[in-house]
Amino acid sequence: MKTNLFYKVIAFLVIYAFFLSSCEVVDDNSKRISYESGEILVKNIINYYYVASQQINYENDYQLEFANLMTAENPDSVLNIEKTQIVDDVDFKIKVFSEFIALLHNLQKEEEISTNSVQNQMFSLLNVLDSCDFVPQDTVSLIKEYISANQYNKDIAIYEITNLMLKIYRNDVLEWKQRLNKSYFIYAQKIDEIPENVFDEEKLEQFVQQPYKGKETLISIYKLNLKQEVYATNSLFIDRTFFLLKTFMDINDLYFRFSESSPDVDYIEWKNEQIYNSLRSFQDNIK
């Protein structure tokens, strides 16, 4: 009799534990940390839009101009063909992501501000997206309609907006990589075409540190160094933008899990900490 009662109690506790675990909710502090991570991430993304539009574009133009001057009889005509714009619509993209930062910042302060402030910021961001041609307008309209509903789920709305922003950034990062690779290929090809007669052997020895001699050898090493320098700069830029893309995908996944009816709280807390620490490490490395 006692044995049967013991097993009934154990069974009840197991069922009750399962019921409690299925009813777990993500606490407000976990969400606040994730929104803070999102804000840190998007600030870095905006910074790399600036880097892409200013530093990378400038260096790309300079490199092609230098290579053209060394190889072309009529450099200007060649430059008009070879120049590649690395990033498009940068001012508008920065405006869009700045609106996203404002939303993430408001979400961290939700206890101090009204619910309408968060909702209004969602509409502010979506209205900006409404005026661009690089996002599906039907998706923007559907999200607006959903938020306008009396009992909309905020977590679902945040996920849908974040997913839209992720698509914008992902498309740009993939485009940047493709254009930089194309630009580098043109640059490397033109560097290889620079004729030997434009080089001064004595000056070459000042730039080539390797222990070799002979004009032909020094020229080959100098050209290799020129290409390697550009390749390293482009690779660092691509690696960092892809790190931000992966982190964006992780945060997007986190926001999706917030919207689930039975979220895995342990996973969310672990992922939250991982994202936060990796972003801090990233910022320390780029200082």
N, C-alpha and C positions, 0 to 999 in steps of 0.2 A: 504493500500500500504506500509506504513511505517512498519506495523506489519510484513508483509511478508518479507520485506528487513531485519528486525531485526532477524527473524528466519533463513534467509539464511546466514546472517553473523555468527550467533551462530553455525549453521551447518558447515560452512566453518572452523571456529576456532576449532571445535571438530575434524573434519577430519584432519586438519593440525597438531593439537597436537598429534593425533594418529600416523600420518606419522612421526613426529619428534621422538616420543618415539620408533617407530619401527626401526628407524635408529640410535639409540643410540649405541655408541661404548665405550668400556672400555678404560679409559685414561691410559697413560703410568705410572703415579704414582701409580695407583691401582695395575697394574701388577708388578711394582717394589717392592711394599710392600709384595705382595703375594710370589714373588720369594725370598725375604728376609726371610719370614716366612718359606718357604720351606727349605732354607739353615739352619735355626735354628733347624728345625725339624730333618733334616737328620744328623746334627752333634750330636743331642741327640740319634738318632737311632744307629749311629756308637758307641757312648759311651756305649750303652746297649749291643751291640755285644761284646765289651770288657768285660763288667760286666758278661755277660752270659758265656763267654769262660774262664774267669779267676776266678772271685769271686764265681759265682754260681757253676761252675764245681768243684772248689776246696772244697767249703763247702759241696757240694753233696758227693764228694769222702770221705771227712773227716767223715761226719755223718755216712755213710754206713760202713766205716772202724771201727769207734767207736762201732757201734751196733754189727758188726760181732765179734769183739774182746770180747765183753761181752757175746756172745751167742754161737759161733761156736767152735767146737773142732779143726777144721782145717780152721782158718779164711781166709788164702790165697786162698784156693780153692773156698770158697764161694764168696769172693770178685770178683774173675774173672767172676763170673756169674752175680752178682748183680750190678756191676758198670754200670752207664748209662751216656753216653756222652750227655750233654744238648744241645750243639750247634755244628753244622758241618760246615766245610769250612769257618771258621770265617775270616781268612786272605783274602780269595778271596772276601767274602761278603763286607769286609771293603774297599777293593780296588774298587769294583763296586760302592759302595755308595760314596766313595771319588770322583770318576769321576762325579757322579751326582751332588755333591756339586759344583764342578768346573763349571758345566753347569749352575746351578742356579746362581752362582756368576757372571758369564759372562752375564747372562740375565739382571742382575741389572745394569751392566755397559755398556749396549748396545749402549748408546749414545756416549760412549767414545771409543768403539772398532768397528771393522768392522763386518759386517753381517757374513762374512766368518768365523770369530772366533767362533761365536755361532754354526754355521753349523759344523765346524771342531770338536768342543767339543761334539756335538751330535754323530758324527761318532766315536770319540774316546771312548765314553761310549758304543756305540753299538758294537764296535769291541771287547771290553772286554767281553760283554755279549755273543758274538759269540763263545767264547771259553769255555763256561760253559754248563753243562748238566741239569741245573735246570730251564731253561727258554725255551719256544718253539722257535726253531731256525727259523721256517717259519715266525713267527711274527717279529723277529728281521730283517729278510731279507726284509719283506714287508715294514717296517719302513725305512730301508735304501734306498729302491727303491723310496719311496715317497719323502724322503729328497733330493734325487738326481735329482728330477724333477726340471725344470727351474722355475716354478711358484708354489712351494709348500707353503702351509699355515703353518707358524711357530707355531701358537697356536695349531693347530691340531697335529703337530709333537711333541710338548712339552707334550700335554695331553697323547698321545700314549706311549711316553717314561716313563712318570710318572706312568701311569697305569701298565706298565711292572714292574717298581720298587716296586710299591705297592704290586703286587702279590708275589714278592720275600719275602718282609718283612712279609706279612700276613701269608704266609705258615710257615715261621720260628717262628713267635709268637705263632701260634696254636700248632706247634710241641713242642716248649719250654714248654707250659702249660701242654701238654699231658705227656711229659717226666718228668717234675717236680712232677706232681701228682702221676705218677707211682713210682718215686723214693721215694716220701714222704710216700706212702703206705707201701713200703718195710721197710723203716726206722722205721715207727711207729709200724709196726708188730714186728720187731726185738726188739725195746725198750720194748714192752710189754712182750717179752719172756726172758728178762734178769732175771736170778734167784735171789732170795732174798739173798742167801749166799755171793754174791759178794759185798754187800753194808755194809758200816760201819755206824752204827746208830748215833754215835757221830758226824761224819763228815756230815751225812745227815742233821742234825739239823742246820749246818752252811749254808747250801744251801737252805733249805726250810724255808721260812719266815712266812708261815701261822701258826696260833696258834693251832697246833695240835700235838699230841704225839703218840707214838707207832710206832715201826719200819715198820710195814706193811702199815700204813697210810702214813708215811713219804715217803716210797718208791713209793707209788701210786702217790703222789703229785709231787715228783721229776720227775718221768717218764712223767707225764702230762706236767710239765714245759718244759722238753726237747722237747717234740713233739710240744708244742705251740710255742716255740722259732723258730723252723725250719719252721713251718706253716706260722708264721708271716713274716719271711724273704722271703719265696717263694711268699706269697700273695702280698707283696709290690712290688716285682719284676714283677709279672704278671700284677698287676694293672697299673703300670707305662708303661710297654710295650704295654698294650692294650689302654692306653690313647694316646700314640704315634701312634698306629695303627688307632684309630678313627680320630685323627688330620690329618694323612696322607690321609685318605679317604675324609675328608673335603677339603683338598688342591687339591686332584685329581678332585673332583667335581668342584672346583673353576676353575681349568685349563680347564676343559671341557666347562664350561660356557664362557670362553674367546673365544673359537673356534666357538661359536654359531653365526649365522648370525644376530640375534637380541637379544643380551644378556640383562638380567635383571640387569641393572647397580646398582640400589638401593640395590638389594639383594647382589650383589657382594661386594659393599662397606661395607655393614653390616657384611657379612660373613668374609671379610678380617680383619676387626677390631676385631671380635670375636676370630678368629684363632690367630691373633698376640698377643692379650691380654692373651689368655689361655696358649700360649707357654711361655710368659714372667712369668706368675704365676707359671707354672710348673718348670721353671728353678729356680725361687726364693725358691720354696719348697724343691728342692733337694740339695741346697747349704749346 
